């Protein structure tokens, strides 16, 4: 388990929120990223699955003509 000082150093090593996102997906792909309710049941999403959904959404936006900035 990282110490507070280690977490602070890690947090300052990222250039952006996107960097933090990609680091988390790479470092803990099978861990639970979030839970949500669907059809009256609670379901969980791993970091790998969350990354795949974010990638699919970003690809769809690019396909519709949105330009990256």
C-alpha positions in Angstrom: 0.0 0.0 0.0 1.5 3.4 -1.0 2.2 6.0 1.6 0.7 9.5 1.5 4.1 10.8 0.4 4.3 8.2 -2.4 0.8 9.0 -3.6 1.6 12.7 -3.6 4.7 12.1 -5.7 2.8 9.9 -8.1 0.0 12.4 -8.5 2.4 15.1 -9.5 4.1 12.9 -12.1 1.1 13.0 -14.4 0.8 15.7 -17.1 -3.0 15.4 -17.3 -6.1 13.6 -16.1 -5.9 11.5 -19.3 -2.4 10.4 -18.2 -3.8 9.3 -14.8 -6.7 7.5 -16.5 -4.4 5.5 -18.8 -2.0 4.7 -15.9 -4.9 3.3 -13.8 -6.1 1.1 -16.7 -2.6 -0.3 -17.2 -1.8 -0.8 -13.6 -5.1 -2.3 -12.3 -7.0 -3.5 -15.4 -9.0 -6.2 -13.5 -9.9 -4.1 -10.5 -13.4 -2.6 -10.1 -13.5 0.9 -11.4 -17.1 1.7 -10.8 -20.5 0.3 -10.0 -23.8 1.3 -11.6 -27.4 0.3 -11.5 -29.0 -1.3 -14.6 -32.3 -3.1 -14.8 -32.7 -2.9 -11.1 -29.4 -4.7 -10.4 -26.1 -3.3 -9.4 -23.3 -4.1 -11.8 -19.6 -3.4 -11.7 -17.1 -2.3 -14.4 -13.4 -3.1 -14.3 -10.8 -0.6 -15.3 -10.2 -2.5 -18.5 -13.9 -2.4 -19.4 -14.1 1.3 -18.5 -11.1 2.0 -20.7 -12.7 0.1 -23.6 -16.0 2.0 -23.3 -14.2 5.3 -23.2 -12.2 4.4 -26.2 -15.3 3.3 -28.1 -17.0 6.6 -27.2 -14.0 8.7 -28.3 -13.8 6.8 -31.6 -17.5 7.4 -32.2 -17.1 11.1 -31.6 -14.2 11.2 -34.0 -16.3 9.3 -36.6 -19.0 12.0 -36.3 -16.4 14.6 -37.1 -15.4 15.9 -33.7 -11.7 17.0 -33.8 -9.3 16.2 -31.0 -7.9 19.2 -29.1 
